């Protein structure tokens, strides 16, 4: 993955997490407390200045009650193939 693609993925995931937090009406502090992700780390990653780990995304998804796929960029979506 080139630097631009990595940057785009980081920004996409950060935006998806920010939107999910806003949609659920939760605060960043409550998510930090529930997941164990330090607030400063969460805030930095929400600003796309760091990359969320899979573990962090799973913890956040669980705390928000959403599917982890909510935070997966469309380029990673599974495509079902049909038999010809």
C-alpha positions as CSV (number, residue, x, y, z in Angstrom):
1,X,0.0,0.0,0.0
2,X,1.4,3.4,-0.9
3,X,1.5,6.3,1.5
4,X,-1.5,8.0,-0.1
5,X,-3.6,4.8,0.2
6,X,-2.5,4.3,3.8
7,X,-3.3,7.9,4.6
8,X,-6.7,7.7,3.0
9,X,-7.5,4.5,4.9
10,X,-6.5,6.1,8.2
11,X,-8.6,9.2,7.5
12,X,-11.6,7.1,6.4
13,X,-11.5,5.0,9.6
14,X,-11.1,8.0,11.8
15,X,-14.1,9.7,10.3
16,X,-16.2,6.5,10.6
17,X,-15.3,6.2,14.3
18,X,-16.0,9.9,14.9
19,X,-19.4,9.6,13.2
20,X,-20.3,6.4,15.1
21,X,-19.5,8.1,18.4
22,X,-21.6,11.1,17.4
23,X,-24.5,8.9,16.1
24,X,-24.7,7.0,19.4
25,X,-24.5,10.2,21.5
26,X,-21.5,8.9,23.4
27,X,-18.6,11.1,24.5
28,X,-15.0,10.4,23.7
29,X,-14.3,10.2,27.4
30,X,-16.9,7.5,27.9
31,X,-15.4,5.5,25.0
32,X,-11.9,5.9,26.3
33,X,-13.1,4.7,29.8
34,X,-15.0,1.7,28.4
35,X,-12.4,0.5,26.0
36,X,-9.3,1.3,28.0
37,X,-7.8,3.3,25.1
38,X,-6.1,6.3,26.7
39,X,-8.1,9.5,26.0
40,X,-5.0,11.2,24.4
41,X,-4.5,8.2,22.1
42,X,-8.2,8.0,21.1
43,X,-8.2,11.8,20.4
44,X,-5.0,11.6,18.3
45,X,-6.4,8.7,16.2
46,X,-9.8,10.3,15.8
47,X,-7.9,13.3,14.3
48,X,-6.3,10.8,11.8
49,X,-2.8,11.4,13.3
50,X,-2.4,7.7,14.1
51,X,-3.8,4.5,12.9
52,X,-6.3,2.4,14.9
53,X,-5.4,-1.2,15.5
54,X,-7.8,-3.9,14.8
55,X,-8.1,-4.5,18.5
56,X,-9.0,-0.9,19.2
57,X,-11.6,-0.9,16.4
58,X,-13.2,-4.1,17.9
59,X,-13.3,-2.5,21.3
60,X,-14.8,0.7,20.0
61,X,-17.4,-1.3,18.0
62,X,-18.4,-3.3,21.0
63,X,-18.7,-0.2,23.2
64,X,-20.9,1.5,20.6
65,X,-22.9,-1.6,19.8
66,X,-22.1,-1.5,16.1
67,X,-20.5,-4.0,13.7
68,X,-16.7,-3.7,13.4
69,X,-17.3,-3.5,9.6
70,X,-18.7,0.0,10.3
71,X,-15.0,1.1,10.5
72,X,-13.8,-0.8,7.4
73,X,-13.3,1.3,4.2
74,X,-15.4,0.2,1.2
75,X,-12.3,-1.0,-0.6
76,X,-12.0,-3.8,2.0
77,X,-15.7,-4.9,1.6
78,X,-16.2,-8.5,0.8
79,X,-17.6,-9.2,-2.7
80,X,-19.8,-12.2,-3.1
81,X,-19.1,-14.2,-6.2
82,X,-21.8,-16.1,-8.0
83,X,-21.2,-19.3,-9.9
84,X,-21.3,-18.8,-13.7
